[in-house]
Structures are given as C-alpha cells and as structure tokens.
Amino acid sequence: MIAPVPSPIWQPACARTIAIPEPANLRARGLVASIISISWAPKSSSDNFDFSLDASGILCGTGDYIAQVEASVATSQGRPTDLAVSWCSVVNGLACVFLGGGEPGTTQTVSVEITTQQGRIISQDVLLAIVSGVASTPNPVPTLADGTPVPPNAMRDSDASILLDDNGNPLLFA
C-alpha cells in the first residue's frame, strides 16, 4: 500500500529533537561516570510522531556523520497497542524515528542504534512517556510491496514510484 506522497519538504519537529549527551570524562579524576537517561517529550497513544536524536555534539571534530538509523522498542510486550517504530531515517543530519501507539500510563524505552559513515556505532536508549488516555494501535505508514516502510524523505521517480538501492531499500534525501 502506498499512501499519498508526503511533502518533499518534510522536516523533523524541533520540539521532539534532543541531543545525545556527550559522555563525561571522569576517568582522569578516578570517578565513575553515571549513565545519563534522556527522554523525549511525552505523547498520547493515538499520536504518530517523529522523534529525533542529534549526534552532532559527540561527532564534533570527526568529520563523521550519521549514515543509518535503526530503532526498536525494548519494552514491547507483543500487544497491538505497544509503542511501535513505523520507520527510521536520516533527515538533515538527525536520526529520526517515527513512533505510534503505546500503552497509556507507561514509560517506554526506545533503543536507537546509529551507524556513522566512518563506522562508529552509537547506541542510545531514550525514554518516552505515554500519557494517560485510551490505548490506540499505531497508524499504518506507506510501505513497499514487501512491507518495507517508506520514510517521507524517500526519493521518488517522476511517476511517484520509490527509488531503491541494490538491497531493495528506499534511497533517501538525507
């Protein structure tokens, strides 16, 4: 099912973008760094929103950039109303994850893995509170015939067909 063509000027929402914190360099002082938990702004179960991570601070000075993003919901329990990842993409240098659903009154853990062009791997867990209300199943997103989700920054031919790489994945405007 291919839904209507998303806007070619789609942008990640600033309100749901957070920076990945730089790790504290405490080793020189003989201290043990604590793990910093980060959280996106809460959403209701019926919301289908993009949430983004900015890795520019921890990649500063390397000349490296985000090449691929994968995400999963570590707290999923197999229910139709579980928080679900609809798609992941790189947009304007941000790691974007589109999320829908979620059990009301819970805090979910989204595990994001970012791979950079130079081969760095950044694994970041992000907490997301699902505000109270009625449980909803995630809305469907556009997909290819094989079920591969189509993010809004997928390249399209003049006939609106999705351009694919050698592995069958959508080519993206990053």
Secondary structure, 3 states (H helix, E strand, C coil): CCCCCCCCCCCCCHHHEEECCCCCCCHHHCCCCCCCCEECCCECCCCEEEEEEECHHHHCCCCCCEEEEEEEECCCCCCCCCCEEEEEEEECCEEEEEEECCCCCEEEEEEEEEEECCCCEEEEEEEEEECCCCCCCCCCCCECCCCCECCCCECECCCCCECECCCCCECECC
